[in-house]
Amino acid sequence: MALATKTNTEHEKNDQALFERIAHEYCRKDLLAASRAARKCRLEQTMRVIQPQPHWRYLEVGCGAGFSAEYLAGHYGEFCGVDYSDNLISFAQRQHNRPNVQFVASNIKDYQPELRFDVVFAIGLLHHLDDVGEGLGHMFDLLKPNGWLIANEPQPANPAISWARQIRKRVDANYSADQTELTGTELRQAFEEAGLHSIQVVPQGLLSTPFAEVALSPQWLLSPISNMACMADKVLERVSGKALSPLTWNVIVAGQKPQQGAS
């Protein structure tokens, strides 16, 4: 793998510095039972949109502490996680040391692997980018022909949830203030402009998302509540489908790379 380093934008420098600073606290979300259950649920619901095969190669962009490799274990052939936080990647390498798993500290703009991937996915990443189209373009280039690009993003359809996020930006020093919520329509358009087809937009996370985002206590009380919220969300998302769009915290967008014109 070669890295042709490009200059980070001011936005990227600020975002990188934030995640270097909060890396220890950020890792706790996947170590505490209540948050862990909700974060695993979110990932599983995201991947449910496609039909992944157990031999596929996965790339997670903005992989953080790398727990997706653990949550999806047994469902991939190879897994690679990329993040530009050195602290988070160091944790991921220690925590998830497996033969078919690797983690790379890199901006996605600089990441140039020798092989392409069947699935490139990002959980809560796109709204941190200062140029979503550019970011999707880099991810598109890393896909095999017919590969899938998948994102799970916060969405502003529910005014109460959007308001809660705005408040958190002002009161939580560990929460990035430099981010933009994208609607399902905007994400669909961005995926289309990136060259993807067979695009699906699916609402996700009605009850479980708060547990995924904030490490709360006491765990003995919140862990069973989080588990019940996850079970309820799985049922609601399966039964209600797109009817939940005005209510959910997040939206899943998936698109497939064409067979032709791909490297």
Secondary structure, DSSP 8 states (H G I E B T S, - for coil): -EE------HHHHHHHHHHHHSHHHHHHTTTSHHHHHHHHHHHHHHHTTS---TT-EEEEET-TT-HHHHHTTTS-SEEEEEES-HHHHHHHHHHT--TTEEEEE--GGGEE-SS-EEEEEEES-GGG-S-HHHHHHHHHHTEEEEEEEEEEEE--SSHHHHHHHHHHHHH-TTS-SS-----HHHHHHHHHHTT-EEEEEEEE-SSSHHHHHS--S-HHHHHHHHHHHHHHHHHHHHHHGGGGTTT-SEEEEEEE--STT--
